[in-house]
Structure formats: structure tokens, C-alpha cells
Amino acid sequence: MSDEADPEWLPVLHGESDDRVYRRRDGLAYLKEAPRGRMDVLAQERNRLTWLAGTVMATPRVLFWQEADDHARLFTTAVPGIPASDLPGDRLLEAWPSIAEQFAALHHLPTTTCPFDRSLASMIDRARDVVARNAVNPDFLPDEDKTTPPSELLARVTDELPIRLAEEASDFVVCHGDACLPNIMVDPRTLRCTGLIDLGRLGCADRYADLALLLANARESWTSPDHAERAHAILFETLAIKPDRERLAFYLRLDPLTWPLG
């Protein structure tokens, strides 16, 4: 689709996939257009949003779905606000309690009714496939890992599987799957979290799969070590759990191996 073809839809110039994203001129709806190779991925996001519509979560609602031979389109409502990544560090810290409450609500959804799997076993399978295809995206790796062979990065996480699987069994929740600041919407005036977006990876998992990404992604926004410490404390107090830094580190090592190039 192009602006000339339909001036009602304005292109959104950010995102890391090959999907094209458009915002309706009135700001109340979005359109994602996926090429043939990503139609199934977009359908997975549609299915998750449809399931979430029956919960208390503030997420986009599916308006309609279009599918052709070479592309698919997903039309959704917009979640009001701005991405949390657009907030300076001091204002992000003010919004942080509300963001923590949003993830607490997500993690309290009943796993018995959630049909989507993002378990550690599925993540490891995905990582093994990405590594086998030599498709690890170096942009997602920390600087210290960029020159390490992917097979070594994979071995580092698989060595921990027995203990991490046991932890997951006792802390299995509905997770966002890509809990980074651009996917968290915030009212810039009240600094309340207005909802979550880009939910194509939502599924049942160890809650630390979300927490590791959330804390790591926010780290670049803090202007002082005190900000990071306060955000860490707020998050775990809101969730009413004790922090486990080894689990955070494990999921931070695993996640980059699950995002293939292209």
C-alpha cells in the first residue's frame, strides 16, 4: 500500500520486521501489512489479540483481517499514548509503577485459558533452529557476545536448562514475549500505562522471560544508577516476588538467539 493509493493511512517509520505499518490519519487505528513469508506471523498476532479481547488487558482490538495471495493485512484499534521509550529517564521512572502494574495484571491472567505457548522448551527449540541456520541477528547481541560463535552462546544456555525448567514449572504465567519499552504505551500527561502493543509473541512462559527484557531495555533510559535500582525494586515489589538475578541473566542470554535475521 502507498500513501498515493490511500492517503487516509500514514506510514509509520519504525519497526524491526519486514512488515509495513500504517497509522490511520485520525490516529484511532493501525494497519500492519505482511508479505507472503510473514503472513503466518501476522496471523499469530491476530489470534493473540482476539484472545486478549476477552480479558481485562488494555491491548489493540482486531477490527478486521484481509488476506491475499502475496500479503495479509491486520487492522486494529490504537492504544492511546506514546511509547514508553519516548519518555526521558525521570518521567519513565514516574511511569514505572503503572508499567509494573500492567505486567502484574498480564502475569495474573489464567494460564489454563491461554492457548499460546512461549515455554522455555519452545524458546530453546527456536534458538536451536536459528543457530543451525546461522541466522542469529548480531544486532540483538550484547557487544561482548558479537564475536562469540552462536553455537557457544547456545551451549551456554542449554547447560542451565535443568534448573531453569524447574523454575519455570513453579512460575508459569502469561507473558508478553517482547517486553521492551516501544511496546508499552503511556499517557504523557498522567504517566499512566495505557496498554501493551505488538503481542505476536504472547504466550505462557516463565515470568522472567518478560522481566529480563523489560529491565534490560529500560537500562538505557536511566540517567543514574539510582534510577535503575529504584526501578528494579518497584518492579519486584509490585509483582510481590523476590528478584533472581541469575534467572534474569539467563533469559537475557537466551532471547537474542530466538530472533532470526530477515
Protein Blocks (a to p, Z undefined) as FASTA:
>chain_A
ZZklommbccdfedjbfbdcdddfklpaccddddfklmmmmmmmmmmmmmmmmmmbdcdd
dfbdcddfkbccddddddedjdfklpcfklmmmmmmmmmmmmmmmmmpcfklmcbdcbfk
lmmmmmmmmmmnopacfklpcfklmmgcfklmmmmmmmmmmmmmmmmmmmcccdehiacf
klpccdfklopafbdehjllgccddfklmmmmmmmmmmmmpcbfklmmmmmmmmmmmnop
acdfklmmmmmmmmmmmmcgZZ
